[in-house]
């Protein structure tokens, strides 16, 4: 599987931009374990790429996004050294309100295989995250990791909770004029 | 494969999780405040502490010899114990020699004596060890075990404690914390008076001066180590520190990380037995230096885990610990530190599944005062356990692994992926126990190329 990704994504000498911290961590930390250090330097998480490679720290001329969002900082962002890049980009969108919520440092409970093999722990940790966010009055949960979003969305749909999840890239795509 | 932590969590009453979670959140928050007050540069303080602990591990043999020599100069008897049973026998020998008619032994809170199961050993020999730390006291009267290395009854609420006190006739039923503390105080005073031996752990042992450092908040350590004629201190060999200058770093770092305090209410520096001109204090002080697999750990992949100062911050911040409680780990040491320390000491064959009881979120490493790379070690343990034939996940993954590890088959399989969402699979069933499955949106990422 990694062989395939390596062949497809890393055969040209161009940056590879990845919309998930966990995938970035795999390429950056996992691939060197598999192949030696060859591919890791060109892999960037999306917000990391925008802020540090493109040197864009905010959007100009973006359309308004009048929603209250809770920004869940995915744990694998921590693992690859992300700081507030996603928050910086989102905060520059007119109309958006980033609301604080309790225990923001806590994991959403996904954890890869952990989510299916230890489903009770995983789902209860996720539901606690959803409780903290619901209490904040946010309309949407925004994150930068597909794993967290898939897990939280699955819990929300199972419990019919009145909140939705979005990847921050979806919001950027929506507010940046064509 | 599920783990013991998952199985335990499935049966755990919501009330227990609520107790653990609310206390953990409180301690995680107060930790940040306290460390910020104590250190302008918290990150620098953690790096400094990690460096000192690295020095200790690199020079452990020499520091222990130095500690032994200086303790002896101070009049402390030093004993070496290879494992739990040697330590227990040694302590039993001291008890037999020191105890008169009374079989009462007062104990200050000590995780290392939990590790060697000293209480049950002494009880089987006809002695009556009495836990004098309020939390440990409740654990003892309930026939329970500590569920946290710093706050043993984090899994209980005040109503449960009130019921235990009333049941044991410690005093009339009350749920007021101050009244419960007073009842325990009155009950325990007579035990301190009756005991001729006090047993404690050690937080730091200073090699250059031979002084033993103990921190606490209740004053029971002071009574346990000064009222009885004999004080026996038990410590894991990794608790030695080079000198007393480093206490100015470690004391606030431990207090801040463990209980969100600038300093604990009491800090004891114990030099030895009472001097000829002193009217109180123990007549004998013994120090038991315990290995119990620590040397094995020191020489292996997980040596950094020996830097641990037992603050419990990694337990408090861990989402799995908060959900499952310390008892879920089935070991004296729980949470992220326990999930590494326990299998590192006792083997992955027996305890390797604990490494899977983690989402690898990394928050444990972020709060560790001595920067132990716990997530990395959990990964290493998973790898080691897998190679040792434990932790195999079995059928649900085997098909996936079979395909994903053969790149030709994987490539071919990708073209069939749209069909996969309609096939049944055990992993889907497991996912759906708690969540909806994501729906395919119909687009094909690969065609965009």
Interface residues (C-beta under 8 A of the other chain):
Chain A: X1 X3 X4 X7 X75 X78 X79 X102 X103 X105 X106 X107 X109 X110 X111 X112 X113 X114 X115 X116 X117 X118 X119 X120 X121 X122 X123 X124 X125 X128 X150 X151 X153 X154 X155 X157 X158
Chain B: X1 X2 X3 X5 X6 X9 X10 X17 X21 X25 X28 X317 X319 X320 X322 X323 X324 X356 X357 X358 X359 X360 X361 X362 X363 X366 X375 X393 X396 X397 X404 X405 X407 X410 X411 X414 X427 X430 X431 X433 X434 X435 X436 X437 X438
